[in-house]
C-alpha cells in the first residue's frame, strides 16, 4: 500500500526517476492557482491509498520542457506510465476517485484494496 499523499516531483529528472522506480505510476500535471488541480490532490491521495499505483504530482511550469515533451494543453492532466512508458493520458478536468481508479483499471493492471 502506498502513502496517503502524492509525491511532489520538482522537475523532469524527478519525474523520470519516479516513473523508473515504479512498475505503474500515475502523474498529475497541475499549476498553482488551478482550483480543479487543487481539488484533485485529495482525490489522488485516496487513489494512492486504495490502489498499488504510485502517485506523483508535477507542475510543468517549474520545468517548461515538460510542457512540450508531454504535449500539455490543459491541467489537470493525468499521465499513466507502465514500465517507464506513457500508456494513457486523461485531461478531462476534475475527476473523482472512482473515475481515476476506472481509468487505471482500464489502462494498467492495478490492485484495488
Helices and strands as residue ranges (DSSP letters): E 7-9, H 12-21, E 24-30, H 35-50, E 54-59, G 60-62, H 65-69, E 77-82, E 85-90, H 97-107
